[in-house]
Amino acid sequence: MVWSLLVGMLRWLATHPWVPVALLLIAAAAGGAWVHRRREAARRNRVRERGLRYVLPQIDALHHGQFEEAVRDLMRRDGCPRAIRVGGAGDNGADVKATDPFGRLWVIQCKHRRAGPAGAAVGTPDLHVLNGTGRPVHNGDVVVLVTNGRFTGKAVAFARSQQLHLVDRHLLAQWAAGSTPLWELLGAVPSPRRPAPGS
């Protein structure tokens, strides 16, 4: 029965040779359209990331997960196309990880304060966690804590002693609303692992 169906189908195709050609053309057109859509989406993402800007009221209005995504997108804008958000349960102190054009791995912890500067200041307990995992667990070259709020004096002193980088509300505003990469705004980041592209 299967054989007779196959023979019948082949005979039908022999008398209608345009059908397979039409199907191939339709498949090729659909494949071409899919590739075109993917390329256009990638191009739009590149354009959006190059021109990405945030102002502080936008950042304050974000949910903490959206804040992590915003930090990831800013790192992508700065030239880290494979920046990822890893925040969540079991993130071991890392919300965003990114490799910059110089080969340095960035491990970033994000602390969003809905009340902005009026919210609780980020203190040393959060930095203790980041310090304990940023380099030993994640192998980070640059370990950063970003907040839309503020840091305690003890946190600033601890970060300085452990070579952790802090991005407070004022530095975040400068980074998010401008076009200067974070590594140019921070002082004393580790030396590049490799030359910049095109140099």
N, C-alpha and C positions, 0 to 999 in steps of 0.2 A: 504494500500500500504506500509506504514511504517512497519506495523507488519510483512508483508510477507518478506520485505527486511531483517528485524531483524532475522526472523526464518531462512531465507536462509543463512545469515551470520553465524548463530550459527551452522547450519548443516555443512557448509563449514569448520568451525573451528574444528568441531567434527571429520571430516575426515582428517584434517591437523593439528593435535595437536602440531606439532613442531613450527608452526608460532608464537603463543603467547610467547612460550619459547624463540625463537630467538629474538623477539622484546624486551622482558624483559632483555635478555643478552646484547643486543645492548644499551638499555637505561642505564643499570648498568655500562657498559664500558664507555659510554659518560659521565655519572655523575662522575665516578672515575677519568677520564681524566681531567674534569673541576676542581675537588677538588685538584688534583695533580698540575695543572697549578697555581691555587691560592696559594697553599702552597709554590711552587717554587718562585713565584713572591714575596711573603712576605719574604721568606728567602733571596732572592737577595737584596731586599730593606734593610733588617737588616744588611747584609754584607756591602752594599754600605754606609749606614749611619754610621756604626762603623768606616769605613776607610775614611770617607768624609774629604777632605782637599781642601782648596782654597788658592791661592796666590793672592797678591794684584792686579797684572795685570788682572787676571781673574775677580776679583770683580769689578774693574774699568770699564771693558768692558760690564758689565751687564746692562740691562734696569732696571729702578727702581722697576718694579714688580718682575723681576728675583732676584733682591737684597733682597727683602722681602722673597721670597721663599728660598734663600740661608740661610738667618738668621733662618727661620723656620727649615730648614734641619739640621743646626748646633745644634739647640736646641734638635732636635730629636736624633742626634748623641750623645749628652751629657746625654741622659736618659729621655727625655720628649717625649714619643711616640705619645702623642695626641696633640703635638704642631700644631697650625693652623695659616694660614695666613688669616687675616681679613681686610687687607688694602683695601682701595678704598673709594669711596664717602660715607660719613656718618660713617666712622670708629671711629669717636670720639677720634682721636689721637692714636689709637692702630693699628699697622700693623701686629703684631704677638702676640699671647697669648699662654702661655705654663705653665703647672704645672710640677715642678721639682720633683725628687724622694723624696724630703723632704716635699712635700705638699704645697710649696709656689707657688702662681700664679704670673707669670711674664707677664708684659704688656710692649711691646717693640714698640717704634716708630723708623722707619728706614728713614734715609736721605741719599740718594745716590747722589754723586757728580761725574758727568762724567769726570771732570777734576781732580778728586782726591783732593790732598792737594792744588792745584791751584784754585779749585772752591771756591765759596762763603762759608765763615765760617758759621756754624750753630750758631744762636744767641738765645737770650732769648725769642723772640716771639714763636718759636717752643716749647721751654720748658714750657712757660706759658700754652699752649694748653695741653701738656702732663701732667703737674702738676694739671691742672683743671679737668682732666678726668681719669687719671691713677688709682687713688685710689677711688675717689667719684663715678665714673661711672662704671669702670671695676672691682673694688674691688681688685686691684693688691696689692700684698705684696712687689714685687720688680718692680720698674718702671724704665725703661731704654731707653735711646736714643742711637742708633747705627748709626755711619756714617763712610764712607770710606774717609771722609775729616777731617776737624778740627773744633774746637769750639772757639768762642770768649772768652776772659777773663771774661766778664760779665756773659756769659752762664755758665762757670765753677763755678763761685762764686754763682750764683743763684742755680745751681744744688746741690752744697754742702749745701746751707742753707735749701733746701727743701727735702733733702735726696733722690735726684734723682741720678741715676747712668749713667755715660757717657762712651761710648765705642768709642774712636777716632780711627784714622787710625792705630796707632801703636798697640793699644790693640786689635783691630780687626784682624790685621795681626797675632798676637800671638795666638789668639783664633782660627781663621779659619785654620791656617796651622798646628796647634798642635792637641793635644788630651785632653787638660785640660778643664773641664767644665767651663763655664763662671762664675758660682758662686764661683769658686776657684780663678779666676783671679780678681774679683771685691773685694773691701774691704767693710766691714761693711754692708753685706747683712743681712736682718732680720733672726732671729733664725728659725730653722726648725719647721714646724707644726707637723711633725711626724718623727720617726726614719728612717734612710735610710734602704732600703730593704736589708735583710740579716744581719742586725746588731743586 
